[in-house]
């Protein structure tokens, strides 16, 4: 092929490509343009293959013309590609334009869980009576949960609280009474002690008023001359604060391995005013907590001289209080994460 022919062909191709690129307005036709002018079957590729037939004196200029043709075609392609990309972006931005005149979305406000409301109430009330708050882990040693509160291995009273075992020596705590052992160890035989410990506990229970996870609040008071009447007075004050002055508080003898004597505490049923109904199983009263004078074994095992000091303890069921206060029939409502149920307590 002659150099003059290439020059002529080249300028025709540039004219044609310049016209065609104007009609390209999408990626598909840009690809067609590329195939036609720069692809394997294009004239450009064909000219390159003819280089070897060009006479030696024209070969250098032939190469230069070809390079300039290729550069021109590439720049037509690149410019168009850039333009198409810019247009696409612009379109996308316009479509996504934020309408700042639209009203904002409401923020969803969470609400306190009923158990949390009760815990806050009990905590702040008992703090006003001089108690301070302690904490303990939910995964607890068998030693603290059972042995140091006077429930040795193989003792039948372990059956009162069917617990979840992590391994031979570790359980999910089955009551907050294990905090008694922790606090006594920390205090190392010193007193007075006046603490509460609210927290979650676990047992293999499952019915409308018993859940496998629930909350308790432990109370422990150690000192000289601490008596049952101190315990009864504190509990009466607390329960009247929680349920109102009109509710009657009843103490019944009971049994816990870690207290002697032990009591269970009921309040008169708000539904029937003590007359008897389905809610209180026709007894007129509903049990809310267990309590008693700390057993001398517990004091001794945990480093206290039971001849010198005495102590009382109680363990109140938080869920039970919440169910009675808010008239909730099934404890499962507390643990199924139902927002419609929980938002009823938003105003508290
Ligand atoms: C105890 O757990 C004793 N540790 C309480 C105690 C502490 C007694 C200190 C003496 C001195 P009891 O198993 O009765 O006791 O549980 C106490 C309260 O927890 C019950 O009155 C009840 O309100 C609540 N409770 C017990 N089991 C469940 C359960 N599965 N679901 C919801 N609440 C429960």
Boltz pocket constraint, residues with backbone or C-beta under 6 A from the ligand:
constraints:
  - pocket:
      binder: B
      contacts: [[A, 160], [A, 174], [A, 175], [A, 176], [A, 177], [A, 203], [A, 205], [A, 206], [A, 209], [A, 210], [A, 211], [A, 212], [A, 213], [A, 214], [A, 215], [A, 216], [A, 219], [A, 256], [A, 259], [A, 262], [A, 263], [A, 287], [A, 288], [A, 289], [A, 290], [A, 291], [A, 292], [A, 313], [A, 314], [A, 315], [A, 316], [A, 317], [A, 318], [A, 319], [A, 320], [A, 331]]
      max_distance: 6.0
